Amino acid sequence: MAIIAVNTKYVYIPELSISQFLKDGSQGEFKIESTERNLPIDVGNNIVFIKPQLSDLVFTNSGTIQKIGKRDFLPGKPVEQGKTAAYENKDKYHHHFNFKVEKTLHKNNRLSELEYSLPVVENYNKPETHFQSQYRTLVTNDFETIVNGWVYATRTVFGKLINALPRPNKLEFMIEAMDHFRTIDFRNTSLLDGLEFLYHYIDKRILSRGKLLVATDKILKSELSNLLPADQIGFVDPQTMTIFNINDQAKIFNSLFKLESERSLKQSLQDAVENNRGLETRFQKIFKRRSWPVDLEK
């Protein structure tokens, strides 16, 4: 039985235009415009409603299709001579559906929280592109993940870390990983092993330079402040010619080191995995033979 995700940016639902969520147990109707005479939506199908919020998407509610309503026919406009047929020239149908809201989704209900836990998402630069239509079908595993707010902790940490790196660093990391694990697609390489390798890379290539920046900033302030203010000294990225202020960069790394000293990300992940072993095992089966979630385009 089909499971449907409805994006309310393209499908108008009055209640969600004035409220963050639909009320549990409430009923309503929505309309989908399509050039298809029949849609793969039937009575009893599960639904997930999606609402855009800034640059993110929020999964607001789950529900079920209660009734297939009327289907209105809209003839297309005639094609003008010498022009190619466009969307407005095609015959269209307005499909009406009645639904009932089953559950309000509060836990981990943003796409930014679930993007690495959904196999349907493959574009990690713009994950919302997978839902940029009036509706799309979902597999049962994705539906269960969304309505329960389940997060694949290991894959999420790996994906967030690697895709936060500048593209040159991502490329360098992947080349080093290929050499270390002797593979080019990582489908049979443990994500935990990959994450441990990523920790070492970040410490070696990113954090060590951060420590150098912090130490340099201290020297500039204590030894050279009478010659030039420390906040006016920087360096230039030779690839992009972007100017980076040393003092600003030092502040960023100081904040990062402070956070890490208060609560280690590595320890936090270990605790999350230990407390959710059943979920981790479930996701490992779902993502079996899937490559690492790395976006090398940006």
C-alpha positions, 0 to 999 in steps of 0.5 A: 500500500502506497505511503504519500508525503504531501508538501504543503508548499504546493498543495494548499491545506488551509489549517497549515497556513495559519498553524504549525500543526494539524490537530490530531483527529481532525479531518480535511481535504486537499487537491492535487493537480496533475496531467495524469488521469489516475494517481497512485493514491487510494483509501487507507494510504498513510500520509505525511504532511510537510511544511516549509520553514525557512530553508528547512522542511518540517514533517508536521503530521501523519494521517490516512486517506479516508475518501477519494473525492471528485476528479475535475477535468481541465482542458489544456489551452490550444498551442499557438502556431509555431510554438512548442506545447507547454504545461498550460497546453496539456489536459489536466485533472484536479484530484480531490482527497479527504484525510484524517490526521492521526498523529502530530510529529514533534520528535526530530521532525525536521528534514535537517535532523533526518536527512542522513536517516532517510535512504530517499535522500541522496542530495546532501547539499540540497536534501529538500529537492527530494520533496519539491513536488506536490507529493511523492511516495515513500517506502515503509522504512522512511515512513516509520523513521519520519513518524517516530523521529528516529535518527541514525546517529552514526551516519548523521554525525559522519554526514554533518561533519564531512559535509561541513568541511570545505570541498578541498578538505573533503576531496583530500579526506576521500583520497586518503580514505580510499588509500587507507581502506583500499576501496573506491566506493566504501559500500563494504566499509564500516561507517564506524571505521570511516567515522573514526578515520574522519575524527583523526583527519579533522584533528590532524588537518583542521583542529591542529591548524586551529590550535596554531591560529589560537597560539598565533593570535596570542603572540600577536596580542602580547608581542606585536600589539604596539605595532599593529592591532591583532584584529587587523592581521590576516591571511589570504586563501591562495585558491579563492583569494578570500581574506581571513582575519586571524583574530576572528578565526581564533575566536571561532576555534576557541569556541569550538575547543570550549564546546569540545572540552565541555562535552566531547562529540565522540563521547556523545555519539558513543552514548547515543549508540549505546542507548539506542543499539536497536535503532543503530542495528535497524539502520545498519540493515537499511543502509547496507551496501550504501556508500558514505553520505559525502557531497563532493559537488560543493 
